[in-house]
Each structure stands twice: as C-alpha cells, then as structure tokens.
Amino acid sequence: GKALKRFEDAVRLDEKYYEAWNMLGYCARNNGDLKRAFDAYQRCLAINPEYEEAHEYLGEAYLVKGDLAKAKEQLAWLKSRNSEEAGELEEKIAEAEGKGK
C-alpha cells in the first residue's frame, strides 16, 4: 500500500517517469488490481517501448490473467533483444504450463 502510494505520487509529479509507472503496475498487480497494472505498464511502455523490465512484468500480469499467449509474446520480445529479463518470465511460463520444477 505504501509503495503504491509513493509511485502514484511520483507519476503525478512527473508523468514521463516510466520506471515509476512500471513499479506502479508491479504494486497494483501484486495487490490483485490487474486492470490498473495493465494500464500502468502500458503507460510505461508508451513512454519507453524498449524498457525490458516492463515487458517482463507485463508478461507476468498476462500469466495472472490466464493469457498464456500474450505472456509468450512478451517473452518472445525479450528474447529477441537477448534480455536478461527473459529468464524469469520463461520460468514462470513453464510453471504455468506445468513444465516447471
């Protein structure tokens, strides 16, 4: 709750603060507010479309929503850029498919 409030304050002060939008999405997702999370990730990526962490978190949000295809799209995007963020999302997708450890 406190972190979410701080990130809301941050984006209110600077609407172009893409890292804060990303973390607002992260906090919202972990609080179960997927609509708000998706909105925040989209705001982040509208400002910085190449922000890898947001693509990874967006993929995780799609997994929570149950949209494996969209999660895999984010994974493919990360892999196409040889992103270190791909590994964690790939593990979570494997778990969702029942292939995890």
Backbone torsions as a table, in degrees:
resi	resn	phi	psi	omega
1	GLY	NA	-46.8	-178.9
2	LYS	-65.5	-42.1	-179.8
3	ALA	-64.0	-43.4	178.8
4	LEU	-57.9	-44.6	179.2
5	LYS	-61.0	-42.9	-179.5
6	ARG	-64.3	-40.3	178.6
7	PHE	-70.3	-34.4	174.0
8	GLU	-61.6	-44.0	177.8
9	ASP	-61.4	-42.1	-178.0
10	ALA	-62.4	-44.5	-178.9
11	VAL	-74.9	-23.1	174.1
12	ARG	-68.3	-37.5	179.1
13	LEU	-75.2	-34.5	-178.5
14	ASP	-144.4	99.1	-177.0
15	GLU	-66.0	-14.3	-179.6
16	LYS	-96.8	7.2	-177.9
17	TYR	-79.2	82.4	-171.9
18	TYR	-63.0	-34.4	178.7
19	GLU	-63.0	-36.9	178.3
20	ALA	-68.6	-38.8	176.1
21	TRP	-60.4	-42.8	179.2
22	ASN	-60.4	-46.2	-178.7
23	MET	-71.8	-29.5	173.3
24	LEU	-62.3	-42.8	176.6
25	GLY	-62.2	-42.4	179.2
26	TYR	-59.8	-48.9	-179.1
27	CYS	-63.5	-43.8	179.7
28	ALA	-61.6	-44.0	179.7
29	ARG	-61.2	-44.2	-179.1
30	ASN	-71.7	-15.6	173.6
31	ASN	-94.3	3.5	176.8
32	GLY	85.6	8.8	-179.5
33	ASP	-99.1	80.5	-175.6
34	LEU	-65.9	-37.3	179.7
35	LYS	-59.3	-47.7	179.6
36	ARG	-64.9	-38.0	178.6
37	ALA	-62.4	-48.9	179.3
38	PHE	-60.2	-42.5	178.5
39	ASP	-59.3	-44.8	-178.2
40	ALA	-66.6	-43.2	178.9
41	TYR	-63.1	-39.7	178.8
42	GLN	-65.0	-38.8	176.3
43	ARG	-62.4	-44.5	178.4
44	CYS	-57.7	-50.4	-175.8
45	LEU	-72.6	-22.9	174.1
46	ALA	-68.0	-32.5	179.4
47	ILE	-81.1	-44.8	-178.2
48	ASN	-135.8	87.3	-176.2
49	PRO	-63.0	-16.2	-178.0
50	GLU	-98.0	9.5	-177.0
51	TYR	-75.4	103.8	-171.3
52	GLU	-63.1	-40.8	-178.6
53	GLU	-59.8	-37.1	179.1
54	ALA	-66.9	-36.9	176.9
55	HIS	-65.1	-39.1	178.8
56	GLU	-65.4	-47.2	179.9
57	TYR	-65.9	-36.5	176.9
58	LEU	-63.1	-41.2	176.4
59	GLY	-60.7	-40.6	177.4
60	GLU	-65.1	-37.9	177.9
61	ALA	-63.7	-40.4	176.8
62	TYR	-63.0	-35.9	176.7
63	LEU	-63.6	-43.8	178.4
64	VAL	-60.5	-39.1	178.9
65	LYS	-70.0	-20.6	-178.1
66	GLY	92.6	15.7	-178.9
67	ASP	-102.2	82.6	-176.8
68	LEU	-63.1	-37.2	-179.2
69	ALA	-61.8	-44.1	180.0
70	LYS	-68.8	-36.2	176.3
71	ALA	-62.0	-42.4	179.2
72	LYS	-66.1	-31.2	175.3
73	GLU	-62.4	-42.2	178.7
74	GLN	-66.5	-39.2	177.6
75	LEU	-62.7	-43.6	179.3
76	ALA	-61.7	-40.3	178.1
77	TRP	-61.1	-46.4	-179.4
78	LEU	-63.4	-43.8	-179.8
79	LYS	-64.8	-35.0	-179.7
80	SER	-64.3	-18.8	179.3
81	ARG	-109.2	12.2	-178.4
82	ASN	50.1	41.2	-176.8
83	SER	-76.4	138.4	173.8
84	GLU	-67.4	-18.2	179.8
85	GLU	-71.3	-16.0	-176.1
86	ALA	-66.1	-34.6	-173.7
87	GLY	-58.9	-47.6	-178.0
88	GLU	-65.9	-43.0	179.1
89	LEU	-65.1	-38.8	179.1
90	GLU	-61.5	-41.6	177.6
91	GLU	-62.7	-43.3	-178.7
92	LYS	-67.8	-35.3	175.9
93	ILE	-65.9	-43.4	178.6
94	ALA	-60.2	-41.8	177.1
95	GLU	-62.2	-42.8	-179.4
96	ALA	-64.1	-30.9	179.2
97	GLU	-86.5	-0.9	-179.0
98	GLY	81.0	16.2	-179.0
99	LYS	-104.0	2.6	-177.6
100	GLY	-71.8	173.7	-178.8
101	LYS	-68.5	NA	NA
